[in-house]
């Protein structure tokens, strides 16, 4: 009989754990797991982490095949709207919470499209903050995944490969068009960030494992797509109860912690509803192993044996 094991992914916890001042206010059962577990540090972000949980091979390239996963298509790229912020001698990229509307996206896409005609490329709307490029052929370029660039300087993430100069030139020309857009002038007047660039990414083919998990729980759209193409069972209205665990490997993606709100209260609630039952299950050997994965921080791995340690 297969042992019951759980991989538990908790986004947005990294900043809390990396502040030593917070060590004494982590709730008790989460603290027990952290203190008795073996820890392996890594800087893998949430998107890459989830993709690798379903991929036949670990994805080690700078880009992530998000179009293949989310749209089920090849020969396309993402060209997501973003904000480039000048900071001394570098440009910082931001792509989250831009408050971009569908109407604004449609206008901005129409303003950019003439630049793409010479490339034989069409820029199309997917969602307000997700745009896509339809290509006749894929360029000889390696891009970098947007989730791993956001909040950082773009200098070390620019395209590489034989066609890199053409794509960097296009990227710069798009910035000039967006700089003069009436949409951005209005956004600045409204106290919003201008959409002054796009970021090319998302190329490649994704090959999924077949049914890698006994059960999966979580609400993220990426998780929905990954479970569909891997023929995995998804509970997209998750209850995160120990009763829902099945024999074999289980995957839970918890909702992220809002560190700008009362994160102590959020963690306390998780401690009572999730970590306490898991700890008790682990102590009684009904749960053989818990792997708590914190994106951009690392993994805490604890077995039933570890839970009985006196140190």
LUMNU-572411 format. One record per residue (C-alpha): residue number from 1; x, y, z negated. Coordinates in Angstrom, 3 decimals. Example, Ala and Ser with C-alpha at 12.3 -4.5 7.8 and 13.67 -1.06 7.14 Angstrom:
<recs>
{seq->1&east->12.300&north->-4.500&up->-7.800} .
{seq->2&east->13.670&north->-1.060&up->-7.140} .
</recs>
This chain:
<recs>
{seq->1&east->0.000&north->0.000&up->0.000} .
{seq->2&east->1.338&north->3.433&up->0.942} .
{seq->3&east->2.203&north->5.808&up->-1.865} .
{seq->4&east->0.298&north->9.081&up->-2.077} .
{seq->5&east->2.512&north->12.083&up->-1.416} .
{seq->6&east->1.700&north->15.757&up->-0.930} .
{seq->7&east->3.419&north->18.573&up->0.920} .
{seq->8&east->2.073&north->21.818&up->-0.518} .
{seq->9&east->2.852&north->25.041&up->1.394} .
{seq->10&east->2.394&north->28.300&up->-0.508} .
{seq->11&east->3.094&north->31.439&up->1.596} .
{seq->12&east->4.170&north->34.801&up->0.190} .
{seq->13&east->5.576&north->33.376&up->-3.038} .
{seq->14&east->9.202&north->33.995&up->-2.083} .
{seq->15&east->9.332&north->37.624&up->-3.210} .
{seq->16&east->7.903&north->36.689&up->-6.607} .
{seq->17&east->10.281&north->33.793&up->-7.248} .
{seq->18&east->13.354&north->35.697&up->-6.119} .
{seq->19&east->12.807&north->38.401&up->-8.746} .
{seq->20&east->14.390&north->36.989&up->-11.911} .
{seq->21&east->12.265&north->39.300&up->-14.029} .
{seq->22&east->9.221&north->37.224&up->-13.029} .
{seq->23&east->10.601&north->33.911&up->-14.327} .
{seq->24&east->8.836&north->34.176&up->-17.700} .
{seq->25&east->5.418&north->35.043&up->-16.283} .
{seq->26&east->5.039&north->32.163&up->-13.826} .
{seq->27&east->2.001&north->30.174&up->-15.088} .
{seq->28&east->2.737&north->26.957&up->-17.013} .
{seq->29&east->2.051&north->24.134&up->-14.571} .
{seq->30&east->3.667&north->25.839&up->-11.596} .
{seq->31&east->6.606&north->26.532&up->-13.906} .
{seq->32&east->6.797&north->22.839&up->-14.905} .
{seq->33&east->6.945&north->21.786&up->-11.259} .
{seq->34&east->9.613&north->24.360&up->-10.419} .
{seq->35&east->11.773&north->23.590&up->-13.455} .
{seq->36&east->11.717&north->19.793&up->-13.150} .
{seq->37&east->11.968&north->19.593&up->-9.364} .
{seq->38&east->15.060&north->19.366&up->-7.216} .
{seq->39&east->15.415&north->22.514&up->-5.123} .
{seq->40&east->16.755&north->23.035&up->-1.611} .
{seq->41&east->17.039&north->26.625&up->-0.454} .
{seq->42&east->16.242&north->27.582&up->3.143} .
{seq->43&east->14.984&north->30.586&up->5.082} .
{seq->44&east->12.439&north->28.822&up->7.294} .
{seq->45&east->9.321&north->30.963&up->7.841} .
{seq->46&east->5.727&north->29.775&up->7.787} .
{seq->47&east->5.218&north->29.448&up->11.556} .
{seq->48&east->8.357&north->27.385&up->12.156} .
{seq->49&east->7.664&north->25.322&up->9.033} .
{seq->50&east->4.178&north->24.342&up->10.215} .
{seq->51&east->5.312&north->23.629&up->13.773} .
{seq->52&east->8.044&north->21.326&up->12.487} .
{seq->53&east->5.535&north->19.440&up->10.344} .
{seq->54&east->3.785&north->18.340&up->13.538} .
{seq->55&east->6.619&north->18.311&up->16.091} .
{seq->56&east->8.322&north->15.129&up->17.274} .
{seq->57&east->11.681&north->16.882&up->16.850} .
{seq->58&east->12.693&north->19.819&up->14.641} .
{seq->59&east->12.546&north->23.072&up->16.581} .
{seq->60&east->15.932&north->24.742&up->16.243} .
{seq->61&east->15.799&north->27.288&up->19.087} .
{seq->62&east->15.406&north->31.020&up->18.445} .
{seq->63&east->11.945&north->30.959&up->20.025} .
{seq->64&east->8.859&north->28.967&up->19.043} .
{seq->65&east->6.478&north->27.367&up->21.606} .
{seq->66&east->3.415&north->29.126&up->20.269} .
{seq->67&east->1.668&north->29.492&up->23.647} .
{seq->68&east->1.888&north->25.746&up->24.251} .
{seq->69&east->0.303&north->25.121&up->20.850} .
{seq->70&east->-2.355&north->27.833&up->20.725} .
{seq->71&east->-3.360&north->28.043&up->24.392} .
{seq->72&east->-2.364&north->24.585&up->25.592} .
{seq->73&east->-0.586&north->26.156&up->28.569} .
{seq->74&east->2.909&north->26.514&up->29.916} .
{seq->75&east->4.152&north->29.215&up->32.287} .
{seq->76&east->3.009&north->31.903&up->29.882} .
{seq->77&east->4.618&north->34.159&up->27.307} .
{seq->78&east->3.297&north->36.196&up->24.446} .
{seq->79&east->3.838&north->39.944&up->24.762} .
{seq->80&east->2.516&north->41.082&up->21.417} .
{seq->81&east->2.076&north->44.772&up->20.572} .
{seq->82&east->4.343&north->46.087&up->17.832} .
{seq->83&east->5.781&north->49.189&up->16.236} .
{seq->84&east->9.489&north->50.008&up->16.497} .
{seq->85&east->10.700&north->52.249&up->13.700} .
{seq->86&east->14.031&north->54.086&up->14.092} .
{seq->87&east->16.159&north->53.692&up->10.974} .
{seq->88&east->19.533&north->55.422&up->11.294} .
{seq->89&east->21.331&north->53.512&up->14.068} .
{seq->90&east->18.903&north->50.601&up->14.361} .
{seq->91&east->15.317&north->49.805&up->15.304} .
{seq->92&east->13.106&north->47.932&up->12.847} .
{seq->93&east->10.182&north->45.975&up->14.261} .
{seq->94&east->6.793&north->45.682&up->12.571} .
{seq->95&east->3.945&north->43.561&up->13.920} .
{seq->96&east->1.598&north->43.009&up->10.974} .
{seq->97&east->-1.491&north->44.981&up->9.932} .
{seq->98&east->-1.310&north->47.414&up->12.833} .
{seq->99&east->-5.099&north->47.934&up->12.844} .
{seq->100&east->-5.204&north->47.761&up->16.631} .
{seq->101&east->-8.696&north->47.593&up->18.116} .
{seq->102&east->-9.863&north->45.659&up->21.153} .
{seq->103&east->-10.659&north->48.907&up->22.935} .
{seq->104&east->-7.171&north->50.296&up->22.311} .
{seq->105&east->-5.597&north->47.045&up->23.498} .
{seq->106&east->-7.496&north->47.078&up->26.775} .
{seq->107&east->-6.380&north->50.646&up->27.542} .
{seq->108&east->-2.734&north->50.014&up->26.606} .
{seq->109&east->-2.594&north->46.839&up->28.698} .
{seq->110&east->-3.919&north->48.743&up->31.720} .
{seq->111&east->-1.241&north->51.411&up->31.250} .
{seq->112&east->1.545&north->48.813&up->31.070} .
{seq->113&east->0.432&north->46.601&up->33.975} .
{seq->114&east->1.880&north->48.726&up->36.836} .
{seq->115&east->5.363&north->48.075&up->35.444} .
{seq->116&east->4.760&north->44.341&up->35.701} .
{seq->117&east->3.557&north->44.224&up->39.296} .
{seq->118&east->7.113&north->44.071&up->40.681} .
{seq->119&east->7.749&north->41.048&up->38.437} .
{seq->120&east->4.674&north->39.253&up->39.735} .
{seq->121&east->3.419&north->39.176&up->36.169} .
{seq->122&east->-0.026&north->39.861&up->34.704} .
{seq->123&east->-0.523&north->41.110&up->31.162} .
{seq->124&east->-3.785&north->39.793&up->29.728} .
{seq->125&east->-5.748&north->40.353&up->26.546} .
{seq->126&east->-5.984&north->37.397&up->24.165} .
{seq->127&east->-6.735&north->39.117&up->20.873} .
{seq->128&east->-6.370&north->42.716&up->19.765} .
{seq->129&east->-2.852&north->42.097&up->18.468} .
{seq->130&east->-2.006&north->39.149&up->20.720} .
{seq->131&east->-1.305&north->39.733&up->24.414} .
{seq->132&east->-0.077&north->37.234&up->26.977} .
{seq->133&east->1.946&north->37.328&up->30.187} .
{seq->134&east->0.960&north->35.102&up->33.095} .
{seq->135&east->4.110&north->34.228&up->35.043} .
{seq->136&east->4.686&north->32.635&up->38.435} .
{seq->137&east->7.850&north->31.050&up->37.051} .
{seq->138&east->9.628&north->31.118&up->33.708} .
{seq->139&east->12.695&north->33.374&up->33.574} .
{seq->140&east->16.137&north->32.131&up->32.586} .
{seq->141&east->15.888&north->33.864&up->29.242} .
{seq->142&east->15.843&north->32.764&up->25.607} .
{seq->143&east->13.558&north->34.886&up->23.447} .
{seq->144&east->13.168&north->35.103&up->19.662} .
{seq->145&east->10.005&north->34.267&up->17.754} .
{seq->146&east->8.104&north->37.350&up->16.595} .
{seq->147&east->7.361&north->36.092&up->13.036} .
{seq->148&east->11.113&north->35.782&up->12.478} .
{seq->149&east->11.846&north->39.285&up->13.793} .
{seq->150&east->9.077&north->41.283&up->12.115} .
{seq->151&east->10.455&north->43.591&up->9.433} .
{seq->152&east->14.018&north->43.301&up->10.727} .
{seq->153&east->16.368&north->45.103&up->13.095} .
{seq->154&east->15.863&north->43.929&up->16.677} .
{seq->155&east->19.572&north->44.165&up->17.550} .
{seq->156&east->20.395&north->40.500&up->16.954} .
{seq->157&east->17.141&north->39.195&up->18.427} .
{seq->158&east->17.236&north->40.639&up->21.957} .
{seq->159&east->16.842&north->38.191&up->24.883} .
{seq->160&east->19.788&north->36.138&up->26.058} .
{seq->161&east->20.371&north->34.280&up->29.341} .
{seq->162&east->20.920&north->35.029&up->33.028} .
{seq->163&east->17.801&north->37.207&up->33.398} .
{seq->164&east->18.235&north->39.055&up->30.120} .
{seq->165&east->19.121&north->42.457&up->31.624} .
{seq->166&east->15.947&north->42.595&up->33.713} .
{seq->167&east->13.775&north->41.746&up->30.710} .
{seq->168&east->15.512&north->44.213&up->28.423} .
{seq->169&east->15.076&north->46.899&up->31.088} .
{seq->170&east->11.365&north->46.042&up->31.367} .
{seq->171&east->11.071&north->46.154&up->27.580} .
{seq->172&east->12.594&north->49.657&up->27.523} .
{seq->173&east->10.340&north->50.888&up->30.356} .
{seq->174&east->7.259&north->49.647&up->28.499} .
{seq->175&east->8.355&north->51.654&up->25.473} .
{seq->176&east->8.550&north->54.823&up->27.588} .
{seq->177&east->5.030&north->54.283&up->28.943} .
{seq->178&east->3.629&north->53.646&up->25.474} .
{seq->179&east->5.394&north->56.680&up->24.027} .
{seq->180&east->3.310&north->58.956&up->26.280} .
{seq->181&east->0.011&north->57.118&up->25.805} .
{seq->182&east->-2.968&north->59.158&up->24.619} .
{seq->183&east->-3.946&north->56.158&up->22.496} .
{seq->184&east->-0.750&north->56.464&up->20.496} .
{seq->185&east->-1.032&north->60.217&up->20.143} .
{seq->186&east->-4.477&north->59.690&up->18.630} .
{seq->187&east->-3.244&north->56.848&up->16.396} .
{seq->188&east->-0.510&north->59.051&up->14.949} .
{seq->189&east->-3.046&north->61.835&up->14.353} .
{seq->190&east->-5.201&north->59.257&up->12.520} .
{seq->191&east->-2.289&north->58.275&up->10.280} .
{seq->192&east->-1.691&north->54.914&up->11.984} .
{seq->193&east->1.480&north->53.460&up->13.428} .
{seq->194&east->1.827&north->53.958&up->17.199} .
{seq->195&east->1.994&north->50.855&up->19.375} .
{seq->196&east->5.291&north->51.786&up->20.977} .
{seq->197&east->6.563&north->48.414&up->22.183} .
{seq->198&east->5.752&north->44.785&up->22.894} .
{seq->199&east->7.705&north->41.672&up->21.923} .
{seq->200&east->8.210&north->38.816&up->24.364} .
{seq->201&east->8.192&north->35.351&up->22.786} .
{seq->202&east->6.404&north->32.015&up->22.559} .
{seq->203&east->7.965&north->30.070&up->25.460} .
{seq->204&east->8.575&north->26.331&up->25.593} .
{seq->205&east->6.707&north->23.045&up->25.460} .
{seq->206&east->5.470&north->21.610&up->22.186} .
{seq->207&east->5.406&north->17.818&up->21.813} .
{seq->208&east->3.401&north->16.718&up->18.803} .
{seq->209&east->3.659&north->13.625&up->16.675} .
{seq->210&east->0.603&north->11.410&up->16.738} .
{seq->211&east->-1.386&north->11.563&up->13.486} .
{seq->212&east->1.522&north->12.504&up->11.206} .
{seq->213&east->-0.705&north->13.231&up->8.186} .
{seq->214&east->-3.376&north->11.255&up->6.349} .
{seq->215&east->-5.210&north->14.518&up->5.565} .
{seq->216&east->-4.606&north->18.208&up->6.201} .
{seq->217&east->-6.232&north->21.148&up->4.407} .
{seq->218&east->-5.948&north->24.843&up->5.290} .
{seq->219&east->-7.627&north->27.675&up->7.185} .
{seq->220&east->-4.921&north->29.116&up->9.444} .
{seq->221&east->-5.778&north->29.059&up->13.197} .
{seq->222&east->-2.288&north->27.708&up->13.957} .
{seq->223&east->-2.987&north->24.777&up->11.643} .
{seq->224&east->-6.266&north->24.104&up->13.443} .
{seq->225&east->-4.477&north->23.924&up->16.799} .
{seq->226&east->-1.704&north->21.705&up->15.426} .
{seq->227&east->-4.141&north->19.201&up->13.959} .
{seq->228&east->-6.119&north->19.067&up->17.199} .
{seq->229&east->-3.133&north->18.269&up->19.412} .
{seq->230&east->-1.699&north->15.768&up->16.909} .
{seq->231&east->-5.047&north->14.007&up->16.302} .
{seq->232&east->-4.893&north->14.751&up->12.582} .
{seq->233&east->-7.853&north->15.088&up->10.233} .
{seq->234&east->-8.311&north->18.709&up->9.138} .
{seq->235&east->-10.444&north->19.995&up->6.268} .
{seq->236&east->-10.795&north->23.617&up->7.359} .
{seq->237&east->-12.996&north->24.401&up->4.366} .
{seq->238&east->-10.382&north->23.216&up->1.883} .
{seq->239&east->-11.189&north->22.307&up->-1.695} .
{seq->240&east->-7.613&north->21.390&up->-2.699} .
{seq->241&east->-8.838&north->18.752&up->-5.143} .
{seq->242&east->-6.791&north->15.730&up->-6.161} .
{seq->243&east->-9.814&north->13.583&up->-5.320} .
{seq->244&east->-9.392&north->14.492&up->-1.651} .
{seq->245&east->-5.851&north->13.067&up->-1.478} .
{seq->246&east->-5.471&north->9.937&up->0.626} .
{seq->247&east->-2.883&north->7.196&up->0.520} .
{seq->248&east->0.129&north->8.268&up->2.607} .
{seq->249&east->1.310&north->11.802&up->3.418} .
{seq->250&east->-1.005&north->14.761&up->2.819} .
{seq->251&east->-0.499&north->18.408&up->3.784} .
{seq->252&east->-2.095&north->21.384&up->2.036} .
{seq->253&east->-1.634&north->24.960&up->3.229} .
{seq->254&east->-2.736&north->27.289&up->0.443} .
{seq->255&east->-3.831&north->30.851&up->1.064} .
{seq->256&east->-1.007&north->33.340&up->0.710} .
{seq->257&east->-0.432&north->35.400&up->-2.405} .
{seq->258&east->-1.278&north->39.088&up->-2.046} .
{seq->259&east->1.692&north->40.561&up->-3.880} .
{seq->260&east->0.278&north->44.085&up->-3.568} .
{seq->261&east->-2.712&north->43.041&up->-5.679} .
{seq->262&east->-2.782&north->41.305&up->-9.081} .
{seq->263&east->-0.575&north->38.378&up->-8.099} .
{seq->264&east->-0.310&north->37.106&up->-11.679} .
{seq->265&east->-4.054&north->36.559&up->-11.777} .
{seq->266&east->-3.947&north->34.856&up->-8.361} .
{seq->267&east->-1.204&north->32.486&up->-9.525} .
{seq->268&east->-3.031&north->31.785&up->-12.789} .
{seq->269&east->-6.122&north->30.743&up->-10.847} .
{seq->270&east->-4.023&north->28.477&up->-8.617} .
{seq->271&east->-2.369&north->27.031&up->-11.700} .
{seq->272&east->-5.683&north->26.045&up->-13.220} .
{seq->273&east->-7.349&north->24.804&up->-10.048} .
{seq->274&east->-4.429&north->23.263&up->-8.146} .
{seq->275&east->-1.159&north->22.868&up->-10.041} .
{seq->276&east->-2.563&north->21.536&up->-13.324} .
{seq->277&east->-4.534&north->18.674&up->-11.663} .
{seq->278&east->-1.547&north->17.857&up->-9.434} .
{seq->279&east->0.808&north->17.802&up->-12.411} .
{seq->280&east->-1.513&north->15.482&up->-14.324} .
{seq->281&east->-1.865&north->13.226&up->-11.297} .
{seq->282&east->1.905&north->13.122&up->-10.912} .
{seq->283&east->2.423&north->12.295&up->-14.615} .
{seq->284&east->0.090&north->9.298&up->-14.321} .
{seq->285&east->1.961&north->8.069&up->-11.202} .
{seq->286&east->-1.163&north->8.392&up->-9.029} .
{seq->287&east->0.763&north->10.959&up->-7.001} .
{seq->288&east->4.246&north->9.729&up->-6.141} .
{seq->289&east->5.761&north->12.993&up->-4.943} .
{seq->290&east->4.973&north->16.693&up->-4.561} .
{seq->291&east->6.970&north->18.846&up->-2.162} .
{seq->292&east->6.211&north->22.496&up->-2.857} .
{seq->293&east->7.398&north->24.511&up->0.133} .
{seq->294&east->7.755&north->28.277&up->-0.133} .
{seq->295&east->8.413&north->29.866&up->3.292} .
{seq->296&east->11.566&north->32.016&up->3.440} .
{seq->297&east->12.707&north->30.583&up->0.111} .
{seq->298&east->12.981&north->26.794&up->-0.030} .
{seq->299&east->11.465&north->23.513&up->-1.206} .
{seq->300&east->10.844&north->22.104&up->-4.702} .
{seq->301&east->10.570&north->18.314&up->-4.675} .
{seq->302&east->9.292&north->16.438&up->-7.711} .
{seq->303&east->8.479&north->12.740&up->-8.220} .
{seq->304&east->6.449&north->10.985&up->-10.906} .
{seq->305&east->9.726&north->10.055&up->-12.590} .
{seq->306&east->10.897&north->13.684&up->-12.585} .
{seq->307&east->7.721&north->14.828&up->-14.362} .
{seq->308&east->8.766&north->12.827&up->-17.458} .
{seq->309&east->12.177&north->14.448&up->-17.786} .
{seq->310&east->12.796&north->15.974&up->-21.216} .
{seq->311&east->15.023&north->18.752&up->-19.831} .
</recs>
